[in-house]
Amino acid sequence: MITEALYQNYLTLLLDGNRRECARIVQQLLGRDIEIKTLYADLFQKSLYEVGRLWEFNRISVAKEHLVTAITEGLLNLVYPRLFERAVSDSGNDRKVVISCAANEFHQVGGKMVADIFELNGWDSQFLGANTPVDQMLSHIQEEKPDLVGLSVSVYFNMPALKAGLAAIRGNFQHLDIFVGGQAFNWGGTEITKQYSGTAYVPSLDRLTPLIAA
Amino acid sequence: MKETREQAAYSYVTRQSQDLLFVLSGDGRILEANESARSLTGCRENDTAFSDLVVDFTGTFNIADMVKAPGGPHLLNIKTAAGLPQSYDFYFEQIQNRTLGFGRLDAREMAHMQKQLLSLNQELNNLTRRLHKQNAELARLNQEKNQFLGMAAHDLRKPIGLILTYSEFLLDEAARDLDTEHQNFLSTIHNRSLFMKNLVDDFLDVSAIEARRFDLDLQPADMPKVLSQSLEINRLQAQKKGVMLEVDMGACPGPAVIDAAKIEQAVTNLVCNAIDYSREGDTVRVRLFCRQDHLIFSVEDNGPGMSRQDMEKLFTPFGRTRTKKTAGEKSTGLGLLITHKIITAHNGTLHVESAPDRGTTITVKLPVIKQFETPTE
């Protein structure tokens, strides 16, 4: 449903900061009853990864990268009525996941999309947002007792903060399954999962399926 | 070499720098502006006064004072071509009979603001996500509640019907064997059962509306006849209360394609409501006429009327709560909601005119005339 031409058009509009036209494309796709996972993976994730790459290679400014992210987050809001309607009407599986961004990580849209995919598959997904302090994350886990925790990191320089988060979770909840992901791993760092037992690396939205089904 | 460096610096400042540069005449006109200043403000050299670019709420801006004042920067809000004013730190230098004005953005402040805006936007988006999630959950709970309400109402209908029928039998056949007190007991049982039956019927209707199972059985029907049948029940009610029911029915060119039973229910509800809010001796006026493509039906009373605030809640469940019915009549509070649904399901509209102490007129407009001529089967 998302052709290369449509994607390129969307990406151009996104980089131009043309929020309305981007919204029109998304509304049209929703009107054609596109699968939400496809919309997330083939339009939102793909374009954000490309924009992130352009920023990392100094092709666009940080302000533009922030603008693109803010537009994409706004577009997610267009999907939510349908996403949650479906998520709630399908019988839930009584499983809970907490998704959080590493401390100092201000990019949250990737983590939020992951939370949405879980929600769509019957999980109760709780998204804690960007730059979540470790103590706040721990107390939320303590309170909600999730089956799974996901940590997102978009900027490679925030890897130490991710590590600190993992250490804190493992130190307090020895048997809790954890997964990590985000664009930061494009620069390496997947070996981090070997340092903490029960921790998996998920490279993309498509690869969430085994975790969701587990 | 020195000249080349100066030229390079001058070229950078005039063409590429994001800072603003203005060269001003003695009377404050802009003689020259760098590319950044021109594109930001839309100013024209030799034409625009610098003071015209400054947002000056107090009317005290004076360029000469700023030039004389030692140090700097001077915080000035500059009007931009994009519409939003932008704050710049300005430094002024007097060179011979010209004034140079340099404006620069506070990068730290901008970075701080950017971070705050991003955080606020993220928080707002996260709250929106939670709101959507909770809305979906509430919609599900509401659906469950409606299912439960529908089941309960359905199960109650039969026993209430039996109580109503048997109390009617007893009133008809055994009342003469009872003393007055026991007859009153029986009447109360009968009246309360009737109220409960109406309540249960309304609940079933609302439950169907909420579950979006409100189907119409559209058939050609004679609208004046439907109206007359509806008014049978209302005539008795009006008579008991001493309210005059004035009916004015114009001619209609043929049958209307409607769900007659539901339209009858809507008419009865509206007229019943008008009588409920009328005092003894008042008149309720009912009119039916055809105009162009529409069938128009109105009910007018001289009751206590409603404020605008009450009117807004009129077609919501239990919406009409402020004004009291004149004889303390009981109602389910769902009648007007059901009426509204019946009319809108027929692609019709309801218009309410009312004011406190000036009565109420509800006008129903049904687009049914076009269908008169073609009862095609």
Boltz contact constraints between the chains, C-beta under 6 A:
constraints:
  - contact:
      token1: [A, 66]
      token2: [B, 118]
      max_distance: 6.0
  - contact:
      token1: [A, 70]
      token2: [B, 121]
      max_distance: 6.0
  - contact:
      token1: [A, 73]
      token2: [B, 125]
      max_distance: 6.0
  - contact:
      token1: [A, 77]
      token2: [B, 128]
      max_distance: 6.0
  - contact:
      token1: [A, 80]
      token2: [B, 132]
      max_distance: 6.0
  - contact:
      token1: [A, 84]
      token2: [B, 132]
      max_distance: 6.0
  - contact:
      token1: [A, 84]
      token2: [B, 133]
      max_distance: 6.0
  - contact:
      token1: [A, 84]
      token2: [B, 136]
      max_distance: 6.0
  - contact:
      token1: [A, 85]
      token2: [B, 136]
      max_distance: 6.0
  - contact:
      token1: [A, 88]
      token2: [B, 136]
      max_distance: 6.0
  - contact:
      token1: [A, 88]
      token2: [B, 137]
      max_distance: 6.0
  - contact:
      token1: [A, 88]
      token2: [B, 140]
      max_distance: 6.0
  - contact:
      token1: [A, 108]
      token2: [B, 122]
      max_distance: 6.0
  - contact:
      token1: [A, 129]
      token2: [B, 126]
      max_distance: 6.0
  - contact:
      token1: [A, 130]
      token2: [B, 122]
      max_distance: 6.0
